[in-house]
Amino acid sequence: LTDFEMAQPSEVEPKDSDWVRLETTDGFTYLVKRKVALASGTMRNMLDPTSGYTEAKTRICSMKERGIITEKLVEYMCFKTHYESAATKEDIPANEFMERVPPEIILELFVFSLPPRWADKSGRLLAADYQEM
């Protein structure tokens, strides 16, 4: 008889202090706290233990973006998590975050952040929709 019993990964209730791995298309890997990853609605759904998604069990999310885009996404999620308890919107230094985004990736970040109705199956912006904007 042992003093402890190892729980199966699916039996362990996830905690906000757990880590999640984000893997990019160009081979970069980012480790972020689960609480930070949950700032993204998409990742919140992927990591929901009741969803049945593989990401919820393995805590590995495959991002369909380049490393630089995922890096800025992680920075934004950290920024959002840090300021989620701000008293007013005026207390959030949004310009501080925007100053850290290189101009050459702004359009790519914008495309990444669009709702799915603006994108094709790969998540890319549809040309016809882009021209209507």
PyMOL commands that set and color helices and strands:
alter all, ss='L'
color gray80, all
select helices_A, chain A and resi 9-11+34-37+41-47+54-58+67-82+89-91+94-98+103-113+116-118+127-132
alter helices_A, ss='H'
color red, helices_A
select strands_A, chain A and resi 19-23+29-33+60-62
alter strands_A, ss='S'
color yellow, strands_A
deselect
rebuild
show_as cartoon
